[in-house]
């Protein structure tokens, strides 16, 4: 027969696991990872008559890399 002590242990660990699965994502959301900030504040994008810019209407630039 299953003892009362085992059932109490099972309920306690289940409750603790449930609590951890709820609190862990909340804690990760509240403390986002520390990312280094870019040291570059400006970017030379090129001339306004750039063929890629005129054809598509936009140009993708790498900033801070």
C-alpha positions in Angstrom: 0.0 0.0 0.0 1.2 3.5 -0.7 2.1 5.3 2.5 0.9 8.7 3.4 4.5 10.0 3.6 5.0 9.0 -0.1 1.8 10.7 -1.1 2.8 13.9 0.8 6.2 13.9 -0.9 4.6 13.3 -4.3 2.2 16.2 -3.8 4.9 18.5 -2.5 7.3 17.8 -5.5 4.5 18.2 -8.0 3.5 21.5 -6.5 7.1 22.7 -6.5 7.5 21.7 -10.1 4.3 23.5 -11.1 5.5 26.6 -9.2 8.9 26.4 -10.9 7.4 26.1 -14.4 5.3 29.2 -13.8 7.9 31.3 -12.1 10.9 30.5 -14.3 9.6 32.1 -17.6 8.4 35.1 -15.6 11.8 35.6 -14.0 13.5 35.2 -17.5 11.2 37.8 -18.9 11.8 40.3 -16.1 15.6 40.0 -16.4 16.5 40.1 -20.1 20.0 39.0 -21.2 22.7 41.6 -21.2 23.7 42.5 -24.7 26.6 44.7 -25.5 25.5 48.0 -27.0 26.8 49.1 -30.3 29.6 51.7 -30.1 28.7 53.2 -33.5 26.1 55.9 -33.4 26.1 56.8 -37.1 26.3 54.9 -40.4 27.3 56.1 -43.8 24.5 54.8 -46.0 25.8 56.0 -49.3 24.4 58.3 -52.0 20.7 58.8 -52.5 21.0 57.9 -56.1 22.2 54.4 -55.3 20.6 52.0 -57.9 19.6 49.4 -55.2 17.8 52.2 -53.2 16.1 53.7 -56.3 14.9 50.3 -57.6 13.6 48.8 -54.3 12.8 52.0 -52.4 14.9 50.7 -49.4 18.4 49.4 -48.6 19.4 47.0 -45.9 22.4 48.2 -44.0 24.5 46.4 -41.3 24.7 48.7 -38.2 27.4 48.2 -35.6 29.1 45.2 -37.4 
